[in-house]
Amino acid sequence: PFEVTLARTGRTLQVPADDTLLNTLRRHGIARDSSCEQGWCGSCETTVVSGTPIHRDSILDADEHDDAGTMMICTSRATGTVVLDA
Ligand code: FES
């Protein structure tokens, strides 16, 4: 499990090991766009304010992730606390 803090509201949520970041946000009433939910379409791409994502999408490589400063929340996870622009 890890934590997500939502920069726009300051809310912090626990993301359980058996659920995705995207679903965790939805369970708490936070609507996010998605399509494939398998890490290849990019529609769930979300800006990372701080923290260390564990990228599991198949869209961007490591350098591109560093440049983009985003993560695909349908598949990617994080260590510790990740702060998202959401
Ligand atoms: Fe397609 Fe996340 S919904 S990459």
Backbone and ligand atoms as CSV (ligand in chain L), in Angstrom:
chain,resi,resn,atom,element,x,y,z
A,1,PRO,N,N,0.825,-1.212,0.000
A,1,PRO,CA,C,0.000,0.000,0.000
A,1,PRO,C,C,0.861,1.266,0.000
A,2,PHE,N,N,0.293,2.321,-0.483
A,2,PHE,CA,C,0.969,3.616,-0.438
A,2,PHE,C,C,-0.101,4.683,-0.283
A,3,GLU,N,N,0.343,5.928,-0.155
A,3,GLU,CA,C,-0.606,7.024,0.062
A,3,GLU,C,C,-0.598,7.971,-1.123
A,4,VAL,N,N,-1.739,8.557,-1.377
A,4,VAL,CA,C,-1.818,9.627,-2.362
A,4,VAL,C,C,-2.406,10.853,-1.685
A,5,THR,N,N,-1.767,11.982,-1.907
A,5,THR,CA,C,-2.307,13.260,-1.461
A,5,THR,C,C,-2.752,14.039,-2.681
A,6,LEU,N,N,-3.950,14.589,-2.609
A,6,LEU,CA,C,-4.526,15.335,-3.721
A,6,LEU,C,C,-4.268,16.814,-3.489
A,7,ALA,N,N,-3.429,17.391,-4.335
A,7,ALA,CA,C,-2.956,18.749,-4.097
A,7,ALA,C,C,-4.083,19.770,-4.091
A,8,ARG,N,N,-5.142,19.519,-4.869
A,8,ARG,CA,C,-6.195,20.540,-4.989
A,8,ARG,C,C,-7.056,20.640,-3.732
A,9,THR,N,N,-7.133,19.555,-2.979
A,9,THR,CA,C,-7.980,19.580,-1.786
A,9,THR,C,C,-7.207,19.286,-0.510
A,10,GLY,N,N,-5.987,18.769,-0.644
A,10,GLY,CA,C,-5.210,18.403,0.525
A,10,GLY,C,C,-5.602,17.056,1.126
A,11,ARG,N,N,-6.528,16.362,0.480
A,11,ARG,CA,C,-6.942,15.056,1.008
A,11,ARG,C,C,-5.840,14.025,0.797
A,12,THR,N,N,-5.696,13.120,1.770
A,12,THR,CA,C,-4.755,12.010,1.636
A,12,THR,C,C,-5.536,10.715,1.755
A,13,LEU,N,N,-5.305,9.807,0.812
A,13,LEU,CA,C,-6.011,8.526,0.764
A,13,LEU,C,C,-5.000,7.395,0.754
A,14,GLN,N,N,-5.378,6.255,1.331
A,14,GLN,CA,C,-4.554,5.045,1.265
A,14,GLN,C,C,-4.935,4.275,0.009
A,15,VAL,N,N,-3.935,3.850,-0.734
A,15,VAL,CA,C,-4.183,3.004,-1.898
A,15,VAL,C,C,-3.819,1.576,-1.513
A,16,PRO,N,N,-4.811,0.686,-1.375
A,16,PRO,CA,C,-4.509,-0.675,-0.944
A,16,PRO,C,C,-3.746,-1.452,-2.014
A,17,ALA,N,N,-3.087,-2.506,-1.597
A,17,ALA,CA,C,-2.285,-3.314,-2.522
A,17,ALA,C,C,-3.142,-3.931,-3.616
A,18,ASP,N,N,-4.415,-4.168,-3.314
A,18,ASP,CA,C,-5.267,-4.842,-4.295
A,18,ASP,C,C,-6.172,-3.885,-5.059
A,19,ASP,N,N,-5.857,-2.601,-5.054
A,19,ASP,CA,C,-6.669,-1.668,-5.826
A,19,ASP,C,C,-5.754,-0.678,-6.537
A,20,THR,N,N,-6.276,-0.066,-7.599
A,20,THR,CA,C,-5.475,0.888,-8.357
A,20,THR,C,C,-5.662,2.292,-7.795
A,21,LEU,N,N,-4.740,3.140,-8.165
A,21,LEU,CA,C,-4.855,4.558,-7.801
A,21,LEU,C,C,-6.141,5.144,-8.397
A,22,LEU,N,N,-6.395,4.846,-9.647
A,22,LEU,CA,C,-7.603,5.345,-10.316
A,22,LEU,C,C,-8.859,4.921,-9.559
A,23,ASN,N,N,-8.965,3.658,-9.231
A,23,ASN,CA,C,-10.153,3.177,-8.530
A,23,ASN,C,C,-10.257,3.739,-7.122
A,24,THR,N,N,-9.125,3.918,-6.477
A,24,THR,CA,C,-9.139,4.491,-5.131
A,24,THR,C,C,-9.712,5.902,-5.170
A,25,LEU,N,N,-9.305,6.688,-6.158
A,25,LEU,CA,C,-9.853,8.040,-6.265
A,25,LEU,C,C,-11.357,7.975,-6.513
A,26,ARG,N,N,-11.768,7.092,-7.393
A,26,ARG,CA,C,-13.201,6.986,-7.703
A,26,ARG,C,C,-14.008,6.532,-6.494
A,27,ARG,N,N,-13.473,5.601,-5.740
A,27,ARG,CA,C,-14.187,5.137,-4.540
A,27,ARG,C,C,-14.440,6.283,-3.579
A,28,HIS,N,N,-13.579,7.307,-3.632
A,28,HIS,CA,C,-13.734,8.458,-2.751
A,28,HIS,C,C,-14.402,9.624,-3.466
A,29,GLY,N,N,-15.038,9.356,-4.586
A,29,GLY,CA,C,-15.850,10.357,-5.249
A,29,GLY,C,C,-15.090,11.338,-6.116
A,30,ILE,N,N,-13.845,10.997,-6.462
A,30,ILE,CA,C,-13.044,11.895,-7.284
A,30,ILE,C,C,-13.029,11.352,-8.713
A,31,ALA,N,N,-13.700,12.051,-9.608
A,31,ALA,CA,C,-13.837,11.577,-10.981
A,31,ALA,C,C,-12.549,11.810,-11.758
A,32,ARG,N,N,-12.109,10.805,-12.497
A,32,ARG,CA,C,-10.933,10.935,-13.356
A,32,ARG,C,C,-11.246,10.287,-14.695
A,33,ASP,N,N,-10.669,10.854,-15.759
A,33,ASP,CA,C,-10.833,10.248,-17.077
A,33,ASP,C,C,-10.052,8.944,-17.157
A,34,SER,N,N,-10.589,8.011,-17.916
A,34,SER,CA,C,-9.834,6.801,-18.226
A,34,SER,C,C,-10.442,6.176,-19.461
A,35,SER,N,N,-9.705,5.269,-20.049
A,35,SER,CA,C,-10.248,4.524,-21.180
A,35,SER,C,C,-9.790,3.076,-21.099
A,36,CYS,N,N,-8.532,2.821,-21.445
A,36,CYS,CA,C,-8.070,1.425,-21.511
A,36,CYS,C,C,-7.959,0.784,-20.130
A,37,GLU,N,N,-7.539,1.566,-19.145
A,37,GLU,CA,C,-7.265,1.081,-17.779
A,37,GLU,C,C,-6.232,-0.036,-17.756
A,38,GLN,N,N,-5.383,-0.054,-18.780
A,38,GLN,CA,C,-4.302,-1.040,-18.847
A,38,GLN,C,C,-2.954,-0.398,-19.151
A,39,GLY,N,N,-2.898,0.934,-19.100
A,39,GLY,CA,C,-1.599,1.581,-19.237
A,39,GLY,C,C,-1.123,1.842,-20.645
A,40,TRP,N,N,-2.004,1.885,-21.622
A,40,TRP,CA,C,-1.503,2.159,-22.971
A,40,TRP,C,C,-2.192,3.302,-23.702
A,41,CYS,N,N,-3.260,3.910,-23.168
A,41,CYS,CA,C,-3.949,4.956,-23.948
A,41,CYS,C,C,-3.574,6.371,-23.516
A,42,GLY,N,N,-3.197,6.571,-22.267
A,42,GLY,CA,C,-2.791,7.891,-21.796
A,42,GLY,C,C,-3.918,8.770,-21.283
A,43,SER,N,N,-5.155,8.307,-21.328
A,43,SER,CA,C,-6.247,9.208,-20.939
A,43,SER,C,C,-6.283,9.481,-19.439
A,44,CYS,N,N,-5.649,8.644,-18.633
A,44,CYS,CA,C,-5.656,8.863,-17.180
A,44,CYS,C,C,-4.402,9.594,-16.706
A,45,GLU,N,N,-3.594,10.095,-17.635
A,45,GLU,CA,C,-2.324,10.737,-17.275
A,45,GLU,C,C,-2.577,11.893,-16.306
A,46,THR,N,N,-1.825,11.909,-15.213
A,46,THR,CA,C,-2.039,12.880,-14.135
A,46,THR,C,C,-0.690,13.461,-13.721
A,47,THR,N,N,-0.654,14.762,-13.497
A,47,THR,CA,C,0.583,15.433,-13.115
A,47,THR,C,C,1.001,15.059,-11.697
A,48,VAL,N,N,2.276,14.703,-11.548
A,48,VAL,CA,C,2.841,14.368,-10.244
A,48,VAL,C,C,3.480,15.631,-9.670
A,49,VAL,N,N,2.989,16.070,-8.516
A,49,VAL,CA,C,3.542,17.254,-7.861
A,49,VAL,C,C,4.826,16.886,-7.118
A,50,SER,N,N,4.798,15.763,-6.404
A,50,SER,CA,C,5.996,15.264,-5.731
A,50,SER,C,C,5.785,13.797,-5.421
A,51,GLY,N,N,6.881,13.136,-5.061
A,51,GLY,CA,C,6.809,11.719,-4.744
A,51,GLY,C,C,7.507,10.878,-5.798
A,52,THR,N,N,7.476,9.559,-5.578
A,52,THR,CA,C,8.219,8.641,-6.428
A,52,THR,C,C,7.275,7.615,-7.043
A,53,PRO,N,N,6.799,7.872,-8.253
A,53,PRO,CA,C,5.925,6.909,-8.915
A,53,PRO,C,C,6.687,5.640,-9.313
A,54,ILE,N,N,5.966,4.543,-9.350
A,54,ILE,CA,C,6.460,3.296,-9.935
A,54,ILE,C,C,5.665,3.121,-11.224
A,55,HIS,N,N,6.293,3.450,-12.336
A,55,HIS,CA,C,5.557,3.486,-13.598
A,55,HIS,C,C,5.335,2.086,-14.142
A,56,ARG,N,N,4.095,1.805,-14.494
A,56,ARG,CA,C,3.763,0.493,-15.048
A,56,ARG,C,C,2.989,0.614,-16.357
A,57,ASP,N,N,3.009,1.790,-16.942
A,57,ASP,CA,C,2.335,1.934,-18.232
A,57,ASP,C,C,3.279,1.489,-19.336
A,58,SER,N,N,2.755,1.413,-20.547
A,58,SER,CA,C,3.576,1.053,-21.702
A,58,SER,C,C,3.614,2.182,-22.720
A,59,ILE,N,N,3.476,3.428,-22.234
A,59,ILE,CA,C,3.430,4.583,-23.133
A,59,ILE,C,C,4.771,5.303,-23.169
A,60,LEU,N,N,5.296,5.619,-22.000
A,60,LEU,CA,C,6.521,6.404,-21.903
A,60,LEU,C,C,7.648,5.555,-21.344
A,61,ASP,N,N,8.891,5.837,-21.795
A,61,ASP,CA,C,10.033,5.168,-21.175
A,61,ASP,C,C,10.512,6.012,-19.982
A,62,ALA,N,N,11.553,5.547,-19.321
A,62,ALA,CA,C,11.966,6.185,-18.064
A,62,ALA,C,C,12.331,7.658,-18.262
A,63,ASP,N,N,13.093,7.965,-19.331
A,63,ASP,CA,C,13.483,9.349,-19.564
A,63,ASP,C,C,12.264,10.216,-19.848
A,64,GLU,N,N,11.351,9.671,-20.626
A,64,GLU,CA,C,10.144,10.436,-20.944
A,64,GLU,C,C,9.310,10.698,-19.690
A,65,HIS,N,N,9.276,9.730,-18.789
A,65,HIS,CA,C,8.561,9.951,-17.538
A,65,HIS,C,C,9.204,11.073,-16.734
A,66,ASP,N,N,10.533,11.090,-16.687
A,66,ASP,CA,C,11.221,12.157,-15.948
A,66,ASP,C,C,10.876,13.513,-16.540
A,67,ASP,N,N,10.830,13.588,-17.868
A,67,ASP,CA,C,10.542,14.861,-18.527
A,67,ASP,C,C,9.081,15.266,-18.348
A,68,ALA,N,N,8.186,14.294,-18.434
A,68,ALA,CA,C,6.762,14.604,-18.428
A,68,ALA,C,C,6.268,15.001,-17.035
A,69,GLY,N,N,6.816,14.362,-15.988
A,69,GLY,CA,C,6.350,14.657,-14.635
A,69,GLY,C,C,4.909,14.230,-14.416
A,70,THR,N,N,4.526,13.142,-15.072
A,70,THR,CA,C,3.158,12.650,-14.950
A,70,THR,C,C,3.175,11.153,-14.658
A,71,MET,N,N,2.019,10.615,-14.351
A,71,MET,CA,C,1.899,9.164,-14.223
A,71,MET,C,C,0.520,8.728,-14.716
A,72,MET,N,N,0.457,7.478,-15.165
A,72,MET,CA,C,-0.809,6.892,-15.600
A,72,MET,C,C,-1.401,6.185,-14.377
A,73,ILE,N,N,-2.458,6.769,-13.845
A,73,ILE,CA,C,-2.936,6.291,-12.552
A,73,ILE,C,C,-3.763,5.013,-12.629
A,74,CYS,N,N,-4.024,4.509,-13.844
A,74,CYS,CA,C,-4.759,3.243,-13.942
A,74,CYS,C,C,-3.876,2.051,-13.615
A,75,THR,N,N,-2.569,2.192,-13.835
A,75,THR,CA,C,-1.684,1.042,-13.623
A,75,THR,C,C,-0.494,1.357,-12.728
A,76,SER,N,N,-0.040,2.605,-12.722
A,76,SER,CA,C,1.177,2.929,-11.990
A,76,SER,C,C,0.897,3.119,-10.512
A,77,ARG,N,N,1.925,2.853,-9.723
A,77,ARG,CA,C,1.796,2.955,-8.274
A,77,ARG,C,C,2.887,3.891,-7.756
A,78,ALA,N,N,3.180,3.829,-6.464
A,78,ALA,CA,C,4.192,4.730,-5.916
A,78,ALA,C,C,4.761,4.123,-4.643
A,79,THR,N,N,5.894,4.651,-4.240
A,79,THR,CA,C,6.433,4.311,-2.931
A,79,THR,C,C,6.184,5.492,-1.996
A,80,GLY,N,N,5.839,5.204,-0.770
A,80,GLY,CA,C,5.603,6.278,0.200
A,80,GLY,C,C,4.345,7.053,-0.147
A,81,THR,N,N,4.493,8.371,-0.250
A,81,THR,CA,C,3.359,9.234,-0.564
A,81,THR,C,C,3.618,9.933,-1.881
A,82,VAL,N,N,2.662,9.858,-2.775
A,82,VAL,CA,C,2.752,10.600,-4.025
A,82,VAL,C,C,1.702,11.706,-3.975
A,83,VAL,N,N,2.105,12.900,-4.404
A,83,VAL,CA,C,1.198,14.046,-4.431
A,83,VAL,C,C,0.823,14.312,-5.884
A,84,LEU,N,N,-0.463,14.293,-6.155
A,84,LEU,CA,C,-0.951,14.465,-7.522
A,84,LEU,C,C,-1.697,15.780,-7.667
A,85,ASP,N,N,-1.627,16.352,-8.869
A,85,ASP,CA,C,-2.432,17.527,-9.194
A,85,ASP,C,C,-3.834,17.040,-9.527
A,86,ALA,N,N,-4.573,16.727,-8.509
A,86,ALA,CA,C,-5.929,16.177,-8.680
A,86,ALA,C,C,-6.772,16.614,-7.504
L,1,FES,FE1,FE,-5.422,4.166,-20.493
L,1,FES,FE2,FE,-4.710,4.730,-18.006
L,1,FES,S1,S,-6.696,4.590,-18.801
L,1,FES,S2,S,-3.416,4.564,-19.722
